[in-house]
Amino acid sequence: MKTLYLLRHAKSSWDDASLSDRDRPLDARGERDAARMSKRWSQRIEQPDLILSSPAARAFATAKIVARGLDYKTKDIAIDERLYAATEVNLLAVIEALDNKLDRVMLVGHNPGFVELAHHFDSGVTHMPTCALVEFRFEARSWAGIGRARPSRTIVDSPKLPSP
């Protein structure tokens, strides 16, 4: 079985207009939401075998907060340039190239690519607010071809939803 977690970065700050998009940090609400949600998720999800993060500051900061909550070593978070401004097609290429020894993988990144990919797997997923997590479980042994698979289970969670 393969489990894919798509985590949209938490709320970012727009306070400093001189920062590039990649350098925008989390705002206070984003930090609180990421910490609160990682605590909630630690009660429900299995620790990922790999966390891949976009290089954007807000995504990497979200990944680090969530990793700590899941007892995943922050030094083991992998930065993947392909996750920044990625399309659904690009994200599928990243996922389908994953090592099959990995059963649970979390990608931390951005919309619109994340919501488009989530919708690809489950047409009921049409919105991913900041700090939303979508969990897909697949009855599969390989990541290759996962783009043509249908998940056996989908769970959507975000700060404004009650715990699933």
C-alpha positions in Angstrom: 0.0 0.0 0.0 1.2 3.5 -0.8 0.1 6.6 1.0 0.5 10.1 -0.4 0.1 13.2 1.7 -0.3 16.6 0.0 0.2 19.4 2.4 -0.3 23.0 1.2 1.9 25.4 3.0 0.4 27.4 5.9 -0.6 31.0 5.7 2.3 33.3 4.6 3.1 36.9 5.4 2.8 39.6 2.8 4.2 42.3 5.2 7.5 42.8 3.4 6.7 43.7 -0.2 10.5 43.7 -1.0 10.7 39.9 -0.5 10.5 37.6 -3.5 7.7 35.0 -3.7 10.1 32.3 -2.7 11.3 34.2 0.4 7.9 35.0 1.9 7.8 33.5 5.5 4.9 32.2 7.4 2.8 34.7 9.3 1.8 34.2 13.0 -1.4 32.4 12.0 0.5 30.1 9.7 2.9 29.1 12.4 0.0 28.5 14.8 -2.0 26.5 12.3 0.9 24.3 11.3 1.7 23.5 14.9 -1.9 22.8 15.8 -2.5 20.7 12.8 0.7 18.7 13.2 -0.3 17.8 16.7 -3.7 16.7 15.4 -2.2 14.7 12.6 0.3 13.0 14.9 -2.7 11.3 16.5 -4.0 10.0 13.2 -1.4 9.5 10.5 1.7 7.4 10.3 5.0 9.1 10.1 6.1 9.6 6.5 9.0 7.7 5.2 9.9 10.9 3.3 8.9 14.6 3.4 9.7 16.5 0.2 9.3 20.3 0.4 9.2 23.1 -2.1 12.2 25.4 -1.7 9.9 28.4 -0.9 10.5 29.6 2.7 6.8 29.3 3.6 6.6 25.7 2.4 9.9 24.6 4.1 8.9 26.3 7.4 5.5 24.5 7.2 7.4 21.2 6.5 9.7 21.7 9.5 6.8 22.5 12.0 4.8 19.5 10.8 7.9 17.2 10.8 8.6 18.0 14.4 5.0 17.2 15.3 5.2 13.9 13.5 8.6 13.0 15.1 10.3 13.2 11.7 13.8 14.6 11.8 13.8 18.0 10.2 17.3 17.4 8.8 15.8 14.6 6.7 13.3 16.9 4.9 14.3 16.9 1.2 14.0 20.1 -0.7 12.8 19.5 -4.3 12.9 22.4 -6.7 10.3 20.7 -8.9 7.6 21.3 -6.2 7.8 25.1 -6.6 5.1 26.4 -8.9 4.5 22.8 -10.0 1.7 21.7 -12.2 -0.4 18.6 -11.8 1.7 16.9 -14.5 5.0 17.9 -12.8 3.8 16.6 -9.5 2.8 13.3 -10.9 6.2 12.9 -12.5 7.8 13.5 -9.0 5.5 11.0 -7.4 5.8 8.3 -10.1 9.7 8.5 -9.8 9.7 7.8 -6.0 11.6 4.8 -4.7 9.2 1.9 -4.1 10.8 1.3 -0.7 8.9 4.4 0.4 5.4 3.6 1.5 4.3 7.0 2.9 5.4 10.2 1.3 4.4 13.8 2.1 4.8 16.6 -0.4 4.7 20.2 0.9 4.0 22.8 -1.6 1.5 25.1 -3.3 -1.7 25.7 -5.1 -2.9 25.6 -7.8 -0.9 22.5 -8.6 -1.7 20.7 -5.3 -5.5 21.2 -5.6 -5.4 20.2 -9.2 -3.5 17.0 -8.4 -5.9 16.2 -5.5 -8.8 16.7 -7.8 -7.2 14.4 -10.3 -7.2 11.6 -7.7 -10.6 12.5 -6.2 -13.0 14.8 -8.0 -14.6 15.7 -4.6 -11.5 17.6 -3.6 -12.0 21.1 -5.1 -10.4 23.4 -2.5 -7.2 23.2 -0.5 -6.9 26.2 1.9 -3.6 27.0 3.5 -2.3 24.3 5.8 -4.7 21.7 4.3 -3.7 18.1 4.2 -5.1 15.6 1.7 -4.3 11.9 2.4 -4.6 9.4 -0.4 -4.2 5.6 0.2 -3.6 3.4 -2.8 -3.7 -0.3 -3.1 -0.5 -0.3 -5.0 3.1 -1.6 -4.6 4.7 0.9 -7.0 4.6 4.6 -7.3 5.0 4.2 -11.1 1.6 4.5 -12.8 0.0 5.9 -9.6 -1.4 8.8 -11.8 -3.8 6.2 -13.3 -4.8 4.7 -10.0 -7.8 5.6 -7.8 -7.3 5.9 -4.1 -8.9 3.4 -1.8 -9.3 6.2 0.7 -9.2 10.0 0.7 -9.1 12.2 3.8 -9.1 16.0 3.7 -8.2 18.0 6.7 -7.6 21.7 7.3 -7.6 24.2 10.2 -11.2 25.2 9.7 -12.5 21.6 9.5 -13.4 19.4 12.5 -10.9 16.5 13.0 -11.7 13.6 10.7 
